[in-house]
Amino acid sequence: MHMFVKGFFGGNGIVGAQVPVGTGVAFAMKYLKRPACCFTLYGDGAANQGQVFEAFNMAALWKLPVVFGCENNKYGMVRIF
């Protein structure tokens, strides 16, 4: 799939920023009564970002048509001191 096609809203470099964007797309689909679902993927390095948790909460509370997928792309690291 090409990056710049109709229906693709991803491609930013900010860690976890695509999760709220995907939640917003899902909100728009529900608001416009479109029979579709938004697939939102993020890396494991974004799993501790606040905007990710906020987007999860909003999607759950509003029952949005969105599927979140976390990819273990080996960029999330745990520091042990």
C-alpha positions as CSV (number, residue, x, y, z in Angstrom):
1,M,0.0,0.0,0.0
2,H,1.3,3.4,-0.9
3,M,1.6,6.0,1.9
4,F,-0.4,8.7,0.3
5,V,-3.7,7.1,-0.8
6,K,-7.3,7.8,0.1
7,G,-8.1,6.4,3.6
8,F,-4.5,6.4,4.9
9,F,-3.9,9.0,7.7
10,G,-0.6,7.9,9.1
11,G,3.1,8.6,8.6
12,N,4.2,10.9,11.4
13,G,7.4,10.6,13.3
14,I,6.2,11.7,16.8
15,V,6.2,8.7,19.2
16,G,2.6,7.6,19.7
17,A,1.0,10.6,17.8
18,Q,-0.8,8.3,15.4
19,V,-2.9,6.8,18.2
20,P,-5.0,10.0,18.9
21,V,-5.1,10.6,15.1
22,G,-6.6,7.1,14.6
23,T,-9.0,7.7,17.5
24,G,-10.1,11.0,15.8
25,V,-10.6,9.2,12.5
26,A,-12.7,6.6,14.2
27,F,-14.8,9.3,15.9
28,A,-15.4,10.9,12.5
29,M,-16.5,7.6,11.0
30,K,-18.9,7.0,13.9
31,Y,-20.2,10.6,13.6
32,L,-20.7,10.3,9.9
33,K,-22.3,6.9,10.4
34,R,-19.8,5.2,8.0
35,P,-19.7,1.4,8.3
36,A,-16.0,1.2,8.7
37,C,-13.3,0.5,11.3
38,C,-10.0,2.3,11.9
39,F,-6.8,0.2,12.5
40,T,-4.3,2.2,14.5
41,L,-0.8,0.7,14.9
42,Y,1.9,2.0,17.2
43,G,5.3,0.7,18.4
44,D,6.1,-0.5,21.9
45,G,8.1,2.6,22.6
46,A,4.8,4.6,22.6
47,A,3.1,2.3,25.1
48,N,3.9,4.5,28.0
49,Q,2.9,7.8,26.4
50,G,0.0,9.8,28.0
51,Q,-1.7,10.6,24.7
52,V,-2.0,6.9,24.0
53,F,-3.8,6.2,27.3
54,E,-6.1,9.2,26.7
55,A,-6.9,8.0,23.2
56,F,-7.7,4.5,24.6
57,N,-10.0,5.9,27.2
58,M,-11.9,8.1,24.8
59,A,-12.3,5.2,22.3
60,A,-13.7,3.0,25.0
61,L,-16.0,5.6,26.5
62,W,-17.4,6.6,23.2
63,K,-17.5,3.0,21.8
64,L,-15.5,4.1,18.7
65,P,-14.9,1.7,15.8
66,V,-11.1,1.4,16.2
67,V,-8.6,-1.4,16.7
68,F,-5.3,-0.6,18.4
69,G,-2.3,-2.8,17.6
70,C,1.0,-2.6,19.4
71,E,4.1,-3.7,17.4
72,N,7.2,-4.9,19.2
73,N,9.6,-3.2,16.9
74,K,12.4,-3.3,19.5
75,Y,12.6,0.5,20.0
76,G,11.0,0.5,23.4
77,M,13.7,0.0,26.0
78,V,13.7,-0.6,29.8
79,R,16.6,1.0,31.8
80,I,17.7,-0.9,34.8
81,F,20.0,0.9,37.1
